[in-house]
Amino acid sequence: MRMFRLFLAALALALASPSWAVQPDEILDDPVLESRARDISAGLRCLVCRNESIDESNAELARDMRLLVRERLVEGDSNTEVMSFIVERYGEYVLLRPTTDGANIILWVAAPVLFLISILSAGLYLRRRENAPEPSKGGLSAEEEKRLKELLDD
């Protein structure tokens, strides 16, 4: 029984590991260039699968992008030049980690700022609530009871 459990654990770990979609015919002969290609493609989003890198995606577009990255590296481009070429061709959305310059700074700053504003608002609300006067504990006045009775009788 123990061996069976170990087998199941090993199987679960094997299935949980990422399966790379890079095909054997895409792999470069030069291990240094292949390593650079993997580094670059790990930061590029598959435009079909969305939140998957092109290395992990089986989509045709991801394959085309992987081949394009490797082609540019073989031509002698640096990693930065390859990234710039891909971004120019497909747009900044292709980056899994968007840049923090230009209009994107608003997106990076908005979440922490809104979080701080909500914390401050909650603190102010609780402080005001704590200092608010107690509601009167004496029930309804005679006029209010009479009016309530009239409403309930109708």
N, C-alpha and C positions, 0 to 999 in steps of 0.2 A: 504494500500500500504506500509505503514511504517513497519508493522508487517512482511510483505512478504520480505522486504529488510533485516530485522533483521534475519529472518529465513535463507535466502540465505547466509548472512555473517556467521552465526553459522555453517551452513553446509560446507561452504568453509574452515573455521577453523578446523572443525572436519576432513575433507578430507586431509588437509595439515599436520596434525599431523603425526608423524612417526608411522607406523604400525609395531609392533614387531612380529617377526616370531616365537618367543619362544612358543612352544606348551604347553598346560596345563600338559601333561604327563611328560614334561622335568623338570618342576619346582620342586626344592627341598623343602622338608618340613621345613627345618631350614631356617628362613628368613635371618640370618647372612650369611650362606653359599650361599644362592641364591643371596644376594646382592654382595658378592665377585665374584660369577660366572658372574653376569651381568657386573661388573667392568672389569673383565678380557676379556670377550667376546666382549665388546664394543671396545677394542683395537685390535681385531683380524680381519683380512680381509677374506672375503669369497673368496676362490680361483676360484669359478665359476663366481660370479657376479663382481668381481674385487673391485671397490671402495665402497663396502657395508660391514658393519660389519657382523659378523656371527649372531648377534642378529636380524638384519634386514632382513636377507636373508632367502628365502624359499627353497633353494637348499638342496638336500640330504646331500652333503658334509658338508654344514654349520650345519645341524642338527647333523651329526656325530661329528663334532668338539665341538658343544655345549655340547653334551652328554659326550664327552671325558673330557672336562673342569670340568664338574660337578662330573664325576667319580673320577678324580684326587683330587678334593677338599674333597670329602667324604672320600677318603683314607688318608687324613691328610696333603696333600702337601700345602705349602705356595703359595701365589700368584706368587712369583718369580719362584718357582719350576715348577708351572703349565706352566707359560710362556716359561720357558726354555725347558720344555718337548715338547710343541707345536712347538716352533721354531726349535728344533732339528729334529722333525719329518717332518715338512712341509717346512722348510727353512725360512730365514729371511723375505722373501717376504710376509709372512702371517701377519706381523706387519703393522698396519695402520700408525704407527708412527715409522719409522726405527730408529735404534740406531745412535748415532753420534760418534762412534769410528771406528777404523780400516780404511778400504778403503771408508767407507761411508762419512768420513769427507770431502772427495773431492767433493761429491755431495752436501753437505750442504754449502760448501764454494764457489763452482764454480759460482753459480748464482750471489751473491753479488759482487764477484770480476769482473766478466764479465760486470756487470752493471756499476761498477766504471770505468772500462777500456773504455766502450763505451761513458760514459759522458766525460771523459778526452779527448778522440779522437775527439768527437764533438766540444769540447771547443777549442782544437788546430786547427781544421779545420776552425772554424769560425774566430779565431784570424788571421790565415794566410790569409784567404780570405779578411779580413778587411784591412790588411797591403799590399795586392797585388797591384801592379801598375795598374792604370786605362788603359784600352785598348785604343789604339789610335782612335781618333774620325774622323780623316781625311780619307775619303773613300778609294777607290782603287787607286793604282798608275796607270800611263798611260800604263805600260806593263801589269799589271794585268787586266785592262779593255780590252786591246787588246786580251789577251789570253781568257778572258771570252767570248768576242764576237765571237772568233773563235770556241770555244766549243759549244756555243749556235747555231751557224749557221750550224754545222754538223748535 
